[in-house]
């Protein structure tokens, strides 16, 4: 009897010791990553089969190459600008076949995406990898059709939130939003509130727009005499390790000799002669009919852009109503929407990059950002020095005199990472993201010396406070080359409606 009692007491003691561990594990919040622009899209046939929209058969590839070659030939050999645009249009129609939206902003084809399954509880592993599609990690990745209105995608996000809550047994989830994902999250908060969300982290946010999209939508494409701008972009975008430092020196030499200006001025003449035709015959119906593109148009460009793109054409009436819904109710009210979520008990954090010059393809020449999104927009109002300049003062001035965070909508919860490009993140920055989402309560820029308001990555080794005179550190030759070439093509897509598969922003 005594021995049995000891066994029972020992078992009870072990059980009691395990309870805190179980309780701590169960208290880990599920995390949903709301990805940015660029998820894989699939055309779903009537038989249920799916084909990636960027999968082309040999006949299509041959036709695209033939049309593009013909376009260049007509331009270079004959100076035939009209023929150039005709051939270019034929190539783009093949390239964008699965991406087309109609004049109301609906997908022409039955296009689907695939988020992480919600039939398995994976959230208890807290060592998750941001945006990795891997059941060994604990976050759920929400994919969506990035062409459509954030207001419609918000409905899908709400369904996904409910599914994750159900499978994990939790009443709330955390959201990490990147790029366009922030537009979706903001629309979700507007429509559904934040009662199901226990933390929201906003990375490289596009919810206030992107200047280069506003410039493109108002036909302000301008390459004339932008050699210095291109050299500045290359130097901050590529970094200064042995290979890219050499490349930058070559670009600088070409600029000093006037070669870059001559090349860009020649391209500018092509734009001058073809811009209206390219817009009217190609870009409006393959680009401006995607509602999500309008969520990237900053407020100061918006009305002018609608007039330039659509004029008084009644066939776009429903599309205009759809994009106005997001612009009027969400984009122009982001601070109020986030404040309402925080007032509801949902802590928030914002992080964005700076220090990279914008690519010089428009009249905007002195803005700086993360390669894609302007810092002033991603931070909800920071005062940013013109590229190459410096601020003279400010209540929250960065040590390099580039950012005054005091004018942000939420200066206490907005972090800035110098030379942080849109996608190519150092490992310590990912750890910082993990700290934000796992922090118990509302994180602030003064919470820890490890993560001050103004930071910079030292390769993949560390992240530290910004110092005046810091230079960009590269993460390795091959990785930099792959990521940065991909980012250049993404920027070109946002300008000219050309996209490569499997590139996310």
N, C-alpha and C positions, 0 to 999 in steps of 0.2 A: 504493500500500500504506500509506504513511504517513498519507495523507488518510483512508483507510478506518479505520485504527486510531484516529485522532482522533475520528471520528464515533462509533465503538463506545464509546470511553472517555467521550465526552460523554453518550451515551445511558445508559451505566451509572451515571454520576454523577447524572444527573437521576432515574433510578430509585431510587438510594440515598437521594436527598434526599426523595423522595416516600414512602418506606417509613415514616418516623416519623409522617407525617400520616395515612397509612392506618391505622397501628397505633393512633394516638390516637383516630381516629374509631371504629374497631372496638371499642375498649375502653369506649366510652360505654355505660352500662348501660341496658337497656330498663326503662321505668317503667310500672307498672300502677296506674291510679287506681281505687280501690275506692270507688265512690260511696255516698252515704248514702241514707236513706229517700226514696223518691219517684220512682224511674225510671218511664218510661212502660211500662204493661202492655198487652198485646194478647191478645184472645181469638182463638184460632186455630180456625177451622171445619174440618170434615172435608175440604172441597175445598182446604184450604191457605190460604185467604184469612184476613186478620187485620183486626181492628177494635179500636181503642183502647177500653179499658174505660170511658173517660169520653166516648165519643161517643154522643150520644142523638138519637133521631129526634124529629120534631115531636110525635108522640103522647105519647112519654115526657116530653118537656119540659112539654107542656101538663098532663099528669097530675101531675107534681111540683109545678108552680106552683099548680094547683088544690088539691092536698092541703095544701101549706104555707099557702096563704091560708085554707083551711078550718080548719086547726089554730089559726091566730092568731085567727080569728073566734070559734071556740068558746071560746077562752081570754078574749079581750077583752070579748066581748059577753055571754057566758053564764056565764063562770066554770066552764066544763065541762072540768075537768082530764083526765078519762078520755077524752073525745072529742078533746081536744088531742093526747094521746099516740097515739091510734089513727090520726089523720090524719098525724101526724109519722112514725109507723112506716111507713105506706104510701109516703110520700115517700122515706124513707131506703132502703126496699127497692128502689125504682127506681134511686136514686143509686148504691147499693152492689151492684147486681146482679152485675157482673163481678168484684167483690172478695170475694164470700162464700167462706168456708172452712167445711168440715163440722166435726162435733164431734170429729174426730180431728186437725184442723189441716191438712187437705189442701185445696187449691183445688177448689172445686166445678166450675169451668169450666177448660178447657184454656188456661191463660194462659202467654204466652211474653214474653221480653224480648230486646233486641238489644244485645250488646256490640260494641265496635269489632272489625271483621274482623281475623283473625289470619293472613290469607293474603298479607299484604304487610308487608315490613320497613320500618317508618317510624321506628324508634327513633334513627337516626343524627342526626336533627335535634334538637339538645339544647335549642333555643329553644322548647320546647313550652309550650302554654297549659294550665294546670291545668283538667282536666275539659272542655276544648273538643273537640267531635266534629269533628276536622279532620285530614285526612291530611297537611296541611302541618306539623303538629306531631308531636312524637315520642313521645307517651305513648299507652298503650292503656287505654281506659275499659272497666272491667268492670261491666256492668249485671246486675241480678238481681231476682227477685221479692221485694220487700221485706216481704211479708206472712209469709213462711215462716221456718222455724227457721234461725238462723245455722249450725247444725250441718249441715243439708242444703245450704245455700248454699255452705258451705266445700268441699264435694265439687266443686261447679261451679267455684269459684275455683281449685282444684287443677288441674282440667282446662285452665282458661284459662292458668294459669301454664305448664303444659307446652306448650301451643300457642305461646305467645309465645316461650318458649325455643327451640322448634324453628324458628320462622320467622326469628328473629334470630341463631341460632347461638350463643347465650350459655348458659352453665351456670346463671346466676342472674339474677334480676330484682329491681328495687326496688318496694316497695309504698307508695303514699300513700293512707291511709284517712281517710275523712271521716264523722263522725256514726255512723250504724248500720254503715257500712263497717268500723268498728273492731271491732264485735261479730263480724262475718264473719271479719275477719283473725285475731282472737283464737281463734275456733273452728278456723280453718285451722291455726294454729300448734299447737293442742292435738291435732288429728287427724293432721297431716302433718309437724310440725316446721318448722324454718326453714332447712333445708339448701339450698333453692332460692331463698332470699331474701338479698340482699346489703345491704339497708337497709330500714327500716320507719319511716314517719313517720305519727304519729297526730294528727289534727286534730279539734278539737271532739268528742272521743270520747264515745260513748254506752255504752261497754262496762261501766260501773258503774251505769247507769240514769239516770233523770230523775225528779226529785221530783214533778213535776206528774202524771206517769203513775202513780206509786205512789199519789198522793193520789186520782186518779180511780178507780183500781182498788180502792181501799178506801172509796169513797163519801164522801170528805171534801171534796166540792164545797161551797164556802162563799163567798158574796158579801157577806154582811152587814157593813155599816160598813167597806167596803173602798175608800172614796173616796180616802183618802190613799194607799193602796197603788196604786191606778190612776194617780193623779197622779205618783207616784214612777216607776212603770214607764214612763209616757209620756215623762217628762223624760229618762230615761237611754236610752230606746229610740230616740226621735226625734232627739235632738241639739238644738243651740241656734243654728242659722243663722236668717236673717231670717224665713222662713216657719214653721219648726217652733218657733222661739222664741216667735212670736206664738201658735201653736196651744197650746203649753205654758202660756202666760200665761192663755189662755182656760180651759183645763182646771183650772189652779190656782184661778182665780176661781170656777169652778163648784164646786170642792171646798170652798173657803172658805165659800161660801154654803150648803153642805150639799146641793146638787143631786145630786152624784154618789152620795152615800150613799142618797138617796131612790130614785134609779133602781136602784141595785144591790140595795137592800133589797127592792124590788118583785120583781126577778128572783129573789132568794133565796127569796122566798115561793113562787114558781112551782116552784123546784127542790125545796123541802121537800115540796110536795104531789105532785110527779110523779117524784121521783128513783127510787124503787124500781121503779115501773112502767116508766120509761124504760130502766133497766138490764135488768129481766127480759124485756121485750118487744122491745127494740131493740139495746142495746149489747152484751149478752153474745154473741148469735149473729152480730152483724155486726162485732164489734171484738175481744172476748176470745178468739175462736176463731182469731185470727191469731197463730201462735206467736211471730213476731218482736216483737209488742207486749209479750210477757212478758220479752223481753230488755231492755226499758226500765224494768222494775219494779225499783227498788233492793232490795237484800237485806233491809233492815229492814222492808219492806212485804210481802215476797213471800208468806210463808205465810198471813198474814191475807188478802191479796188473793185467793189461790186459794180460800180458804174462802168468802169473800164472793161470788165470781163463780160457783163451781161447787158449793159445798157438798159433799154426799156423792153427787152424781149420777154413777152408774156410766158413763153414756154419754160422759163426758169423760175416762175413764180413760187412753186412749191419748194424748190431747192432753196431759194432765198429765205423763205419762211423758216426752213429747217436750220439754216446756218445762223439766222438772226436769233433763233431760240437759244443757242449756245452763247453767242456773242453778247446778247442783251441781258441774259439771266445768269450767266456763269462767268465768262471771261472778264467782264467789266465789274465783277463783284467778288473776285477771288479773296481779298482780305476779309470781307464780311463772312464769306462762306467758311473759311478756315477758323475765324474767330468764333463763329457759332459752334463749330465742332469742338473747339477747346473749351468753350463755356459749358458744353455738354459733358465735359470730363474726358475728352480725348486728347492726350498730349500730342504735340506735333514737332517736327524738325524739318529744316530746309537746308540743303547743301548744294553748292554750285561751284563751277570752275570759273577762273578768270586768267588773264594774262596772255591769251592767244588772240592774235589779230584776226579779224574777219577776212574771208577770202574776197579779194577785190573784184567783184563782178557787178557792182552796182554803184550808186551814188554814195552809199555808206562806206566811209573809208577809215574812220577813226574809232569804231566801236571795238570792244574786246569781249571775249566770252570763252566758251569751252570748245571752240572750233565750229559749233553749230548754233548754239543758243546764246544770245547776248546776256551778259551778267546782269545788266540792269533789269531785264525781264525775269530771268530765272530767280533772282533774289527778291522780287516784288518791291523794286524801287531803290536799290542802292545807288548812291552817286558814284559813278565810275569815271576815272580819268580817261581822257582821250588817249588812244594808243600812242605811245611815245611821249606822253605828257605826264603830269603829276598834279595832285590836288594840293592846295595850299593849306587846308585845314579841315577839321571836322571832328565831331564829338567821338566818333568811333573810327578813327583813321587807321588804316593798315600801316604796318611799319615801312612798307615800300611806297606809301603815299598814292596807292592806286585805287583804293576803295574807302568810301565813307559809309559804314553800315548803319549809321544813325537814321538815315532816311528810308531804310527798309520798313515794310509794313510790320515786321516782327524781328527787330534787331537782336533780341535776346536769344532767339532760337534759329538764327541763320548763320551758317558756316560758309567760308570761302576757301577754296583750295587752288592755289596758284598753279598754272600750267596743267590743270586737270582737264584732260580732253573728255569729250562726251561719253566715250565708252571705255577707253584704255585706262583702267584703274590699277593703281599699285595695290599690292596685297594689304599694306597697313590701312589704306582707305577702305577696303572691304571690312577690315576689323572695326574701323570707326563706324561703319554702317551697322554692323552687328551690335556695337555698343549702344547706338541710338535706339534701335528697336527693342533691345533687352533692358534698357534702363528703366528702373522702377519709378515711374512718375514722369514729370516733365524735364527733359534734359535742357541745359542752357549752356551758352558759350563760356560761362565762368565756372562751370561745374568742376572741371578738372584741368590741370596743366597739360595733360596728355593730348587734349583736343581743344586748343584755343580757337578763337573765332577765325583767325587767318592762318592757314596751314600750307605746307608744301611737302610733296613726297620726295624722299631721297632714294630714288629707284624703288626697288622692292624691299628695301631694308628698314625704312622708318618713315614716319610722318611727324613733322615738327612745326614749330611756329615759323612764320615767314620772317626773313631778315631783309633789310634793304640791300639790293644787289644780288639776290639769289638768281641763279641760272637754272634752266630746265635740265633735269637729269633724266637720261633715257633708261628704259627698262630692259635693254638688250636689242641687238641689231635685228634679228629675224622677227621677234615679236613686234617691235616698233614698225618695221617695214610693212608687215601684214596688216596690222591694225590701222596704220595711218593711210595706207593706200585705200583700204576699205572706207575709211572716214571721208576721204576726198571724194570717192564715188558717191557716197551717201549725200554729201553736200551738193554734188552735181545733180543728183536725182531730185532733190528738193527745189533745185532751180530749173531744171529742164525736163522733169518727168521721166528720168531714166533710173532704173533700180537694178541692182544685182541681187541674186538670191542669197538668203541666209546672212544678210547684213542687217543688224538691228540697231536702232538708235533711240 
